[in-house]
Amino acid sequence: MIYRKTGAGSLLPKQWSLKTGLYKISSKGGTPELISANGRNPMFGADNDAVYAMDYDKMPSLIRIDLNKQTQQTLYTAKFGTEFILSPDGKYLAFADRFKVFVTPFTERGSAIDISGNDKQFPVKQLSVRAGEFISWSGNSRNLYWSLGPELYHASIEGLFDFSEQTDFAAKNGINLGITVPADIPRGTVAFVGGQVITMNGDEVIQDGVVLVENNKIKAVGTRENVKVPTNAKVFDISGKTIMPGLFDAHAHGSQGTNQITPQQNWQNYASLAFGVTAIHDPSNDTREVFAASEMQQTGRIVGPRIFSTGTILYGAEGAGYTSHIDSLDDAKFHLERLQKAGAFSVKSYNQPRRNQRQQVIQAARELNMMVVPEGGSLMQHNLTMIVDGHTTIEHALPAAKVYDDVKQLWQASKTAYTPTLVVAYGGIWGENYWYDKTEVWKHPKLRTYVPMYELAPRSMRRPKAPDNHYNHFAVVKTAKELSDIGVVANIGAHGQREGLGAHWEMWMFAQGGMSPLEALKTATINPAKTFGMDHQLGSLEAGKLADLIVIDGNPLEDIRLSDRVSHTMVNGRLFDANTLNEIGLRERKRAPFEFEPR
């Protein structure tokens, strides 16, 4: 038997990361033997004297590991490949190239074979019309299977390479294996009484207010005199505190799994909740991992903010297995459909070099009812055409220190939103460095609780210092404020730079650029909800909306720097003590300790 031992990544306990690689062990048991430090997806062919595996050395490859000689040989490479799967009889090789599934007769020679879907040196047959992944063979090597989102596809290879009249072997339709699982919805009533209510319904702020939550929705919002609290409600007295919508990080990054293993407790997601982040939109993550985590969060299998994502980026540059080649509207539809099948409602157009390619992505998105967020690559001309062409947002800061009325008027007319990601703003020292410089980040009690010190300390303790006028985010946020004043929707985007706390840094920097505390709080609540078309359900405290809210120990309208003093976080009606992240309210549930916490 052959298996792979993989590392822990950033999420799992590190003690399991020693001596990773491919191992063999007798089917009768015994001591495992390391046969290769590299490689993944190990497989046998027709014989037991060699193991085949996928690898990556400059480009995706298939390697052969001789178990007797203990040598390795690269057999195949594919510049735009993502999978190689050898048939059990050793006669055929299935591979994914540019996200489509192909089969070719398997051969071994002295030098590596560079294969592709349009290869001319060897017979190659395409079996998928749409995209495909998770390729597998039947035991008799006569049938091939692959999946696309919830759909399973199957094709027979009988006669595939015979000289016959049949030329089309591709599987056009799959079997939908999707299942319906109930969403996690608490049952009961919770009332928050006596605090200041920042509703985000315009500029409305209610003193001595009441927010009534029934199940997973807001039932009523108003003053103590106007809202009657039912006798069966679980009441929380929040006098002297502030209640407001949960934070929505419009440009988040962070691992949701390791080698498609989703941890039962993701410390990054717990840190987000501790700081009041109740929803994220991640414009670049592993498609297989992020949508699995999203669905698990919705069903209550894991705890975390609402997880929205583009999945893997639509990468325009060459040289990566996930490069998304787009030369037509059909190409664009192909890529958007494969991501939509996996769970995406948005895609990230990333460094597609030609404007017509970016326009094809936008047109495909319009036809598929999807959104497009772009990567500007710090190129002003790219950003301006992105605004003109109708992207949903501009992600990352403009590379120009200042813009004038021509750009402002253009942007105002476009309705394109702006997520400048101030923590990583182009053109100078990133914004996050300011907070490492001016504050002792490693001492923050929430970070010390939910972030391993080996992740927190190196970046936050040994930090560079610089005069204030060297920090570039002051110029970036001034422009963002000017754009906001004329109606451009501005959003926070913490970029995964510092778990949970980064969302507050974003708001604080918007305030440094001249926004009032209320305006800065809107960049983290109602604005992202509007940007992603969710303001009918999220972003404000109004009757009928989903119950995503936070309680802050203090008044951030007087001092925006109090926003990180979150005492309670509610996601979809589930209430958590933000300091312990034990569930409270309608259900008492204590979280398990993390392996890095003191015992």
NORQUI-V936256 format. One record per backbone hydrogen bond with DSSP energy under -1.0 kcal/mol. NH is the residue of the N-H (numbers start at 0). CO is the residue of the C=O. If there is no record, write none. Layout:
nh & co
NH & CO
NH & CO
This chain:
nh & co
2 & 22
4 & 20
11 & 7
15 & 12
16 & 13
20 & 4
21 & 35
22 & 2
23 & 32
24 & 0
28 & 25
32 & 23
34 & 21
35 & 21
39 & 53
42 & 51
50 & 64
51 & 42
52 & 62
53 & 39
54 & 60
56 & 58
60 & 54
61 & 75
62 & 52
63 & 72
64 & 50
65 & 70
66 & 48
69 & 65
72 & 63
74 & 61
75 & 61
76 & 112
77 & 59
80 & 77
81 & 95
84 & 93
86 & 91
89 & 86
92 & 103
93 & 84
94 & 101
95 & 82
96 & 99
97 & 79
99 & 96
101 & 94
102 & 124
103 & 92
105 & 90
112 & 74
114 & 76
118 & 115
124 & 102
126 & 100
127 & 100
128 & 170
131 & 98
132 & 146
135 & 144
137 & 142
140 & 137
143 & 154
144 & 135
145 & 152
146 & 132
147 & 150
150 & 147
151 & 174
152 & 145
154 & 143
156 & 141
159 & 156
163 & 161
170 & 126
174 & 151
176 & 149
183 & 297
189 & 212
190 & 233
191 & 210
192 & 235
193 & 208
195 & 240
196 & 205
197 & 242
198 & 203
201 & 199
203 & 200
205 & 196
208 & 194
209 & 221
210 & 191
211 & 219
212 & 189
213 & 216
214 & 187
216 & 213
217 & 544
218 & 211
219 & 211
221 & 209
223 & 207
226 & 222
232 & 229
233 & 188
235 & 190
237 & 192
240 & 237
241 & 551
242 & 195
243 & 549
245 & 547
246 & 275
247 & 523
248 & 278
249 & 491
251 & 280
257 & 260
260 & 257
269 & 265
270 & 266
271 & 267
272 & 268
273 & 269
274 & 270
275 & 272
276 & 271
277 & 246
278 & 246
279 & 305
280 & 248
281 & 307
284 & 310
289 & 285
290 & 286
292 & 288
293 & 289
294 & 290
295 & 291
296 & 292
297 & 293
298 & 294
300 & 295
301 & 295
305 & 277
307 & 279
309 & 281
313 & 347
314 & 312
315 & 349
322 & 319
323 & 314
331 & 327
332 & 328
333 & 329
334 & 330
335 & 331
336 & 332
337 & 333
338 & 334
339 & 335
340 & 336
343 & 338
346 & 370
348 & 372
349 & 313
357 & 353
358 & 354
359 & 355
360 & 356
361 & 357
362 & 358
363 & 359
364 & 360
365 & 361
366 & 362
367 & 363
369 & 364
370 & 344
372 & 346
374 & 348
382 & 378
383 & 379
384 & 380
385 & 381
386 & 382
387 & 383
388 & 384
390 & 385
391 & 371
393 & 416
395 & 418
407 & 403
408 & 404
409 & 405
410 & 406
411 & 407
412 & 408
413 & 409
414 & 410
416 & 391
417 & 488
418 & 393
423 & 420
424 & 421
430 & 421
431 & 422
433 & 430
435 & 431
436 & 432
437 & 433
438 & 434
440 & 438
442 & 439
443 & 440
447 & 443
448 & 444
449 & 445
450 & 446
454 & 451
455 & 451
456 & 452
459 & 455
460 & 456
462 & 460
469 & 466
470 & 467
471 & 428
474 & 471
475 & 471
476 & 472
477 & 473
478 & 474
479 & 475
480 & 476
481 & 477
482 & 478
483 & 479
484 & 480
486 & 483
487 & 482
490 & 417
491 & 522
494 & 250
496 & 493
500 & 498
501 & 497
502 & 499
504 & 500
505 & 501
506 & 502
507 & 503
508 & 504
509 & 505
510 & 506
511 & 507
512 & 508
513 & 510
514 & 509
519 & 515
520 & 516
521 & 517
522 & 518
523 & 520
524 & 521
526 & 521
528 & 524
529 & 525
530 & 526
531 & 527
532 & 529
533 & 528
536 & 533
537 & 533
540 & 198
541 & 539
543 & 217
544 & 541
545 & 536
546 & 215
547 & 545
548 & 569
549 & 243
550 & 567
551 & 241
552 & 564
553 & 551
557 & 554
558 & 554
561 & 558
562 & 559
564 & 561
565 & 563
566 & 550
567 & 550
568 & 575
569 & 548
570 & 573
572 & 546
573 & 570
575 & 568
576 & 581
577 & 566
580 & 576
582 & 588
583 & 574
588 & 582
596 & 593
